[in-house]
Amino acid sequence: MKQLKAILVILFLLLVIIVAVQNHAALSTTVKFRVDLVFFDYQTGEMSLYFVSVITFLLGVFFAGLIGIAERFRLNRQIKNLGREIKEKDKELNSLRNLPVTAEAVSSEQNSEQNPVETPPI
């Protein structure tokens, strides 16, 4: 499985390199980003599309990592709650297993042994 994952990563990187080389002229062009709101006006300096694509990729990796960490914490909390619930169920099961036998249960069993129900012969 590790080899398959490594092969897929290598193929993906090869695809990225091929796209970057074939589109070098287009990705080398520079752009400026501008935010013009009523209360806020900002303009970036010139930057190439290579830089923009790398920054957006890294931001995507960062936010996906944050979502993954949040999911992991949620699943760990769920595992702890389920473990706690299992312990409570085990305690309840053990307490039911260790219940003393009452006289009513013993007397009903003895009566059924003394007066067995006769079944007709076949």
Backbone as a printed PyTorch tensor [residue, N CA C, xyz], in Angstrom:
tensor([[[  0.8220,  -1.1920,   0.0000],
         [  0.0000,   0.0000,   0.0000],
         [  0.8710,   1.2640,   0.0000]],

        [[  1.9790,   1.2160,   0.7480],
         [  2.8760,   2.3710,   0.7850],
         [  3.4770,   2.6330,  -0.5980]],

        [[  3.7830,   1.5490,  -1.3110],
         [  4.3690,   1.7100,  -2.6390],
         [  3.3480,   2.3440,  -3.5880]],

        [[  2.1040,   1.9370,  -3.4990],
         [  1.0640,   2.5000,  -4.3500],
         [  0.8760,   3.9870,  -4.0590]],

        [[  0.8850,   4.3390,  -2.7970],
         [  0.7470,   5.7500,  -2.4180],
         [  1.9380,   6.5580,  -2.9510]],

        [[  3.1380,   6.0280,  -2.8270],
         [  4.3270,   6.7260,  -3.3240],
         [  4.2630,   6.8980,  -4.8360]],

        [[  3.8030,   5.8810,  -5.5450],
         [  3.6800,   5.9740,  -7.0040],
         [  2.6640,   7.0430,  -7.3900]],

        [[  1.5410,   7.0960,  -6.6830],
         [  0.5260,   8.1080,  -6.9780],
         [  1.0360,   9.5230,  -6.7030]],

        [[  1.7920,   9.7010,  -5.6370],
         [  2.3630,  11.0140,  -5.3310],
         [  3.3510,  11.4290,  -6.4170]],

        [[  4.1840,  10.5000,  -6.8390],
         [  5.1660,  10.7890,  -7.8950],
         [  4.4550,  11.1590,  -9.1960]],

        [[  3.4010,  10.4200,  -9.5520],
         [  2.6510,  10.7370, -10.7680],
         [  1.9800,  12.1000, -10.6810]],

        [[  1.4480,  12.4420,  -9.5210],
         [  0.8220,  13.7530,  -9.3440],
         [  1.8580,  14.8740,  -9.4880]],

        [[  3.0130,  14.6990,  -8.8600],
         [  4.0700,  15.7060,  -8.9790],
         [  4.5620,  15.8310, -10.4220]],

        [[  4.6610,  14.7250, -11.1170],
         [  5.0580,  14.7570, -12.5160],
         [  4.0310,  15.5330, -13.3440]],

        [[  2.7620,  15.3300, -13.0690],
         [  1.7100,  16.0650, -13.7620],
         [  1.8090,  17.5660, -13.4910]],

        [[  2.0710,  17.9340, -12.2460],
         [  2.2190,  19.3510, -11.8900],
         [  3.4070,  19.9610, -12.6240]],

        [[  4.5080,  19.2460, -12.6850],
         [  5.6970,  19.7550, -13.3790],
         [  5.4220,  19.9260, -14.8690]],

        [[  4.7480,  18.9600, -15.4740],
         [  4.4420,  19.0540, -16.9120],
         [  3.5560,  20.2640, -17.1940]],

        [[  2.5240,  20.4600, -16.3580],
         [  1.6280,  21.6110, -16.5420],
         [  2.3990,  22.9160, -16.3560]],

        [[  3.2690,  22.9710, -15.3670],
         [  4.0300,  24.2030, -15.1260],
         [  4.9760,  24.5200, -16.2800]],

        [[  5.6220,  23.5160, -16.8240],
         [  6.5540,  23.7400, -17.9310],
         [  5.8020,  24.1460, -19.1940]],

        [[  4.6930,  23.4940, -19.4700],
         [  3.9440,  23.7980, -20.6820],
         [  3.2840,  25.1780, -20.6160]],

        [[  2.9950,  25.6590, -19.4160],
         [  2.3180,  26.9460, -19.2630],
         [  3.2090,  27.9850, -18.6000]],

        [[  4.5080,  27.9100, -18.8580],
         [  5.4580,  28.8120, -18.2210],
         [  5.1600,  30.2780, -18.5470]],

        [[  4.8640,  30.5600, -19.7850],
         [  4.6200,  31.9590, -20.1800],
         [  3.3730,  32.5110, -19.4930]],

        [[  2.3220,  31.7040, -19.4530],
         [  1.0750,  32.1740, -18.8350],
         [  1.2280,  32.3370, -17.3260]],

        [[  1.9460,  31.4020, -16.7000],
         [  2.1070,  31.4630, -15.2410],
         [  3.1380,  32.5050, -14.8180]],

        [[  3.9530,  32.9680, -15.7260],
         [  4.9590,  33.9860, -15.4050],
         [  4.3990,  35.3970, -15.4280]],

        [[  3.2150,  35.5610, -15.9410],
         [  2.6330,  36.9100, -15.9880],
         [  2.3790,  37.4010, -14.5680]],

        [[  2.4940,  38.7030, -14.4150],
         [  2.3080,  39.2810, -13.0840],
         [  0.9150,  39.8830, -12.9780]],

        [[  0.4040,  39.8330, -11.7680],
         [ -0.9320,  40.3720, -11.5020],
         [ -0.8830,  41.1790, -10.2140]],

        [[ -1.8690,  42.0500, -10.0560],
         [ -2.0590,  42.7870,  -8.8100],
         [ -3.4590,  42.4770,  -8.3120]],

        [[ -3.5720,  42.2570,  -7.0220],
         [ -4.8910,  42.0350,  -6.4190],
         [ -5.3050,  43.3020,  -5.7020]],

        [[ -6.5760,  43.6380,  -5.8620],
         [ -7.0650,  44.8700,  -5.2630],
         [ -8.3740,  44.6010,  -4.5350]],

        [[ -8.4860,  45.1430,  -3.3350],
         [ -9.7170,  45.1000,  -2.5530],
         [-10.1530,  46.5450,  -2.3740]],

        [[-11.3350,  46.8650,  -2.9000],
         [-11.8200,  48.2400,  -2.8320],
         [-13.2100,  48.2240,  -2.2110]],

        [[-13.2530,  48.3820,  -0.8930],
         [-14.5100,  48.4680,  -0.1660],
         [-14.7350,  49.9110,   0.2670]],

        [[-15.8990,  50.1930,   0.7860],
         [-16.2180,  51.5670,   1.2030],
         [-15.2680,  52.0210,   2.3090]],

        [[-14.9870,  51.1520,   3.2220],
         [-14.1660,  51.5080,   4.3810],
         [-12.7360,  50.9780,   4.3020]],

        [[-12.4010,  50.2430,   3.2500],
         [-11.0860,  49.6130,   3.1660],
         [-10.6450,  49.5620,   1.7110]],

        [[ -9.4270,  50.0010,   1.4580],
         [ -8.8750,  49.9680,   0.1110],
         [ -7.4560,  49.4280,   0.1970]],

        [[ -7.1880,  48.3190,  -0.5290],
         [ -5.8720,  47.6980,  -0.4690],
         [ -5.5070,  47.1540,  -1.8450]],

        [[ -4.2300,  47.2860,  -2.1910],
         [ -3.7320,  46.7360,  -3.4420],
         [ -2.3830,  46.0990,  -3.1890]],

        [[ -2.2120,  44.8680,  -3.6840],
         [ -0.9380,  44.1660,  -3.5030],
         [  0.0490,  44.6390,  -4.5570]],

        [[  1.2930,  44.2710,  -4.3260],
         [  2.3090,  44.5340,  -5.3480],
         [  2.1750,  43.5070,  -6.4580]],

        [[  2.9670,  43.6730,  -7.4810],
         [  2.9150,  42.7160,  -8.5750],
         [  3.5190,  41.3930,  -8.1370]],

        [[  2.8280,  40.3150,  -8.5090],
         [  3.3170,  38.9660,  -8.2050],
         [  2.9340,  38.0390,  -9.3510]],

        [[  3.7680,  37.0290,  -9.5590],
         [  3.5160,  36.1050, -10.6700],
         [  2.4210,  35.1120, -10.2950]],

        [[  1.8300,  34.5270, -11.3050],
         [  0.7890,  33.5290, -11.0620],
         [  1.3630,  32.2590, -10.4340]],

        [[  2.6470,  31.9940, -10.6520],
         [  3.3040,  30.8890,  -9.9450],
         [  3.1790,  31.0990,  -8.4370]],

        [[  3.5180,  32.2870,  -8.0010],
         [  3.4740,  32.6080,  -6.5710],
         [  2.0490,  32.5100,  -6.0450]],

        [[  1.0900,  33.0170,  -6.7910],
         [ -0.3130,  32.9660,  -6.3730],
         [ -0.7790,  31.5180,  -6.2520]],

        [[ -0.4180,  30.6760,  -7.2180],
         [ -0.8470,  29.2750,  -7.1690],
         [ -0.2060,  28.5360,  -5.9960]],

        [[  1.0500,  28.8200,  -5.7050],
         [  1.7100,  28.1700,  -4.5590],
         [  1.0730,  28.6240,  -3.2490]],

        [[  0.7980,  29.9050,  -3.1250],
         [  0.1700,  30.4290,  -1.9010],
         [ -1.2190,  29.8310,  -1.7090]],

        [[ -2.0240,  29.7650,  -2.7700],
         [ -3.3690,  29.1890,  -2.6340],
         [ -3.3040,  27.7020,  -2.2980]],

        [[ -2.3280,  26.9900,  -2.8630],
         [ -2.1670,  25.5770,  -2.5200],
         [ -1.8160,  25.4130,  -1.0470]],

        [[ -0.8730,  26.2200,  -0.5750],
         [ -0.4730,  26.1160,   0.8290],
         [ -1.6110,  26.5050,   1.7770]],

        [[ -2.3900,  27.5060,   1.3950],
         [ -3.5610,  27.8680,   2.2070],
         [ -4.5780,  26.7170,   2.2390]],

        [[ -4.7790,  26.0470,   1.1130],
         [ -5.6780,  24.8950,   1.0780],
         [ -5.1940,  23.7640,   1.9700]],

        [[ -3.8790,  23.5060,   1.9280],
         [ -3.3070,  22.4620,   2.7960],
         [ -3.4790,  22.8460,   4.2620]],

        [[ -3.2540,  24.1160,   4.5850],
         [ -3.3790,  24.5870,   5.9600],
         [ -4.8160,  24.4230,   6.4750]],

        [[ -5.7920,  24.8800,   5.6880],
         [ -7.1770,  24.7860,   6.1390],
         [ -7.6790,  23.3470,   6.1770]],

        [[ -7.2440,  22.5180,   5.2450],
         [ -7.5980,  21.1010,   5.2930],
         [ -7.0040,  20.4500,   6.5390]],

        [[ -5.7790,  20.8500,   6.9080],
         [ -5.1690,  20.3420,   8.1400],
         [ -5.9410,  20.7630,   9.3710]],

        [[ -6.3960,  22.0080,   9.3990],
         [ -7.2090,  22.4650,  10.5330],
         [ -8.5040,  21.6720,  10.6440]],

        [[ -9.1410,  21.4340,   9.5210],
         [-10.3720,  20.6470,   9.5320],
         [-10.0830,  19.2210,   9.9920]],

        [[ -8.9650,  18.6500,   9.5400],
         [ -8.5770,  17.3060,   9.9640],
         [ -8.2990,  17.2280,  11.4540]],

        [[ -7.6400,  18.2500,  11.9930],
         [ -7.3580,  18.2660,  13.4320],
         [ -8.6490,  18.3690,  14.2280]],

        [[ -9.5630,  19.2260,  13.7820],
         [-10.8500,  19.3610,  14.4730],
         [-11.6220,  18.0360,  14.4410]],

        [[-11.5950,  17.3630,  13.3110],
         [-12.2800,  16.0710,  13.1810],
         [-11.6410,  15.0310,  14.0950]],

        [[-10.3200,  15.0720,  14.1850],
         [ -9.6340,  14.1100,  15.0540],
         [ -9.9870,  14.3270,  16.5220]],

        [[-10.0420,  15.5950,  16.9660],
         [-10.4410,  15.8790,  18.3420],
         [-11.8680,  15.4180,  18.5990]],

        [[-12.7580,  15.6340,  17.6200],
         [-14.1510,  15.2220,  17.7850],
         [-14.2450,  13.6980,  17.8960]],

        [[-13.4980,  12.9790,  17.0600],
         [-13.5330,  11.5220,  17.1060],
         [-12.9000,  10.9840,  18.3930]],

        [[-11.8240,  11.6270,  18.8790],
         [-11.2320,  11.1990,  20.1540],
         [-12.2210,  11.3830,  21.2930]],

        [[-12.9510,  12.4970,  21.2970],
         [-13.9570,  12.7250,  22.3330],
         [-15.0590,  11.6650,  22.2450]],

        [[-15.4550,  11.3080,  21.0360],
         [-16.4790,  10.2910,  20.8550],
         [-15.9760,   8.9260,  21.3370]],

        [[-14.7180,   8.6140,  21.0670],
         [-14.1350,   7.3460,  21.5230],
         [-14.1250,   7.2880,  23.0390]],

        [[-13.7510,   8.3880,  23.6970],
         [-13.7450,   8.4120,  25.1600],
         [-15.1470,   8.2210,  25.7190]],

        [[-16.1310,   8.8840,  25.1140],
         [-17.5130,   8.7330,  25.5810],
         [-18.0080,   7.3050,  25.4020]],

        [[-17.6820,   6.6970,  24.2760],
         [-18.0960,   5.3180,  24.0480],
         [-17.3820,   4.3560,  24.9980]],

        [[-16.1100,   4.6040,  25.2940],
         [-15.3830,   3.7800,  26.2610],
         [-15.9960,   3.8820,  27.6470]],

        [[-16.3720,   5.1060,  28.0270],
         [-17.0280,   5.3180,  29.3130],
         [-18.3690,   4.5770,  29.3550]],

        [[-19.0930,   4.6210,  28.2690],
         [-20.3850,   3.9360,  28.2000],
         [-20.2050,   2.4230,  28.2880]],

        [[-19.1630,   1.9000,  27.6580],
         [-18.8810,   0.4610,  27.7200],
         [-18.5740,   0.0480,  29.1500]],

        [[-17.7790,   0.8470,  29.8630],
         [-17.4660,   0.5250,  31.2590],
         [-18.7260,   0.4950,  32.1080]],

        [[-19.6320,   1.4700,  31.8890],
         [-20.8840,   1.4960,  32.6470],
         [-21.7290,   0.2550,  32.3360]],

        [[-21.7920,  -0.1340,  31.0680],
         [-22.5560,  -1.3230,  30.6750],
         [-21.9410,  -2.5870,  31.2670]],

        [[-20.5920,  -2.6570,  31.3070],
         [-19.9350,  -3.8110,  31.9090],
         [-20.2370,  -3.9070,  33.4000]],

        [[-20.2300,  -2.7560,  34.0910],
         [-20.5780,  -2.7560,  35.5170],
         [-22.0000,  -3.2530,  35.7150]],

        [[-22.9070,  -2.7700,  34.9030],
         [-24.3070,  -3.1900,  35.0180],
         [-24.4470,  -4.6730,  34.7330]],

        [[-23.7550,  -5.1710,  33.7040],
         [-23.8120,  -6.5800,  33.3690],
         [-23.2470,  -7.4320,  34.4940]],

        [[-22.1170,  -7.0150,  35.0710],
         [-21.5280,  -7.7670,  36.1860],
         [-22.4330,  -7.7650,  37.4130]],

        [[-23.0880,  -6.6340,  37.6730],
         [-23.9940,  -6.6030,  38.8200],
         [-25.1960,  -7.5080,  38.5860]],

        [[-25.6600,  -7.6310,  37.3550],
         [-26.7780,  -8.5290,  37.0650],
         [-26.3430,  -9.9910,  37.1110]],

        [[-25.1240, -10.2750,  36.7420],
         [-24.6110, -11.6480,  36.8190],
         [-24.4530, -12.1000,  38.2570]],

        [[-24.1300, -11.1940,  39.1270],
         [-23.8400, -11.5350,  40.5170],
         [-25.0490, -11.3880,  41.4300]],

        [[-26.2470, -11.2990,  40.8740],
         [-27.4350, -11.2060,  41.7100],
         [-27.6190, -12.5070,  42.4720]],

        [[-28.0220, -12.4360,  43.7480],
         [-28.2450, -13.6720,  44.5080],
         [-29.5130, -14.3690,  44.0060]],

        [[-29.5070, -15.6950,  44.1490],
         [-30.6650, -16.4820,  43.7590],
         [-31.6950, -16.3400,  44.8760]],

        [[-32.9190, -15.9790,  44.5330],
         [-33.9570, -15.7680,  45.5500],
         [-34.7140, -17.0560,  45.8010]],

        [[-35.4210, -17.1160,  46.9120],
         [-36.1740, -18.3050,  47.3000],
         [-37.3140, -18.5730,  46.3290]],

        [[-37.9220, -17.5550,  45.7790],
         [-39.0190, -17.7420,  44.8370],
         [-38.5480, -18.4670,  43.5900]],

        [[-37.3870, -18.0960,  43.1030],
         [-36.8600, -18.7470,  41.9170],
         [-36.5250, -20.1990,  42.2020]],

        [[-35.9830, -20.4930,  43.3940],
         [-35.6120, -21.8530,  43.7620],
         [-36.8600, -22.6940,  43.9310]],

        [[-37.9000, -22.1740,  44.5870],
         [-39.1080, -22.9570,  44.8270],
         [-39.8490, -23.2520,  43.5230]],

        [[-39.8680, -22.3320,  42.5890],
         [-40.5390, -22.6010,  41.3160],
         [-39.7830, -23.6520,  40.5180]],

        [[-38.4550, -23.6650,  40.6260],
         [-37.6680, -24.6950,  39.9410],
         [-37.9170, -26.0600,  40.5730]],

        [[-38.0150, -26.1430,  41.9100],
         [-38.2490, -27.4170,  42.5880],
         [-39.6330, -27.9520,  42.2610]],

        [[-40.6250, -27.0880,  42.2030],
         [-41.9750, -27.5330,  41.8630],
         [-42.0190, -28.1100,  40.4610]],

        [[-41.3120, -27.5270,  39.5370],
         [-41.3170, -28.0340,  38.1700],
         [-40.5820, -29.3670,  38.0880]],

        [[-39.5950, -29.5990,  38.9630],
         [-38.8850, -30.8700,  38.9680],
         [-39.7330, -31.9460,  39.6280]],

        [[-40.4970, -31.6220,  40.6670],
         [-41.3220, -32.5990,  41.3820],
         [-42.5490, -32.9670,  40.5780]],

        [[-43.1170, -32.0860,  39.8680],
         [-44.3210, -32.3550,  39.0910],
         [-44.0110, -32.1530,  37.6070]],

        [[-43.2640, -33.0770,  37.0390],
         [-42.9560, -32.8800,  35.6210],
         [-44.2170, -33.0630,  34.7700]],

        [[-44.2800, -32.3940,  33.7050],
         [-45.3970, -32.5040,  32.7910],
         [-45.2070, -33.7710,  31.9930]],

        [[-46.2280, -34.6170,  32.0050],
         [-46.0950, -35.8850,  31.2710],
         [-46.4340, -35.6530,  29.8190]],

        [[-45.6030, -36.1970,  29.0030],
         [-45.8570, -36.0960,  27.5810],
         [-46.3470, -37.4600,  27.1080]],

        [[-47.3430, -37.4570,  26.2590],
         [-47.8580, -38.7560,  25.7780],
         [-46.8270, -39.4410,  24.8860]],

        [[-46.7790, -40.7530,  24.9270],
         [-45.8310, -41.4780,  24.0660],
         [-46.2370, -41.3500,  22.6020]],

        [[-45.2390, -41.4150,  21.7800],
         [-45.4790, -41.2500,  20.3480],
         [-45.6810, -42.5860,  19.6810]]])
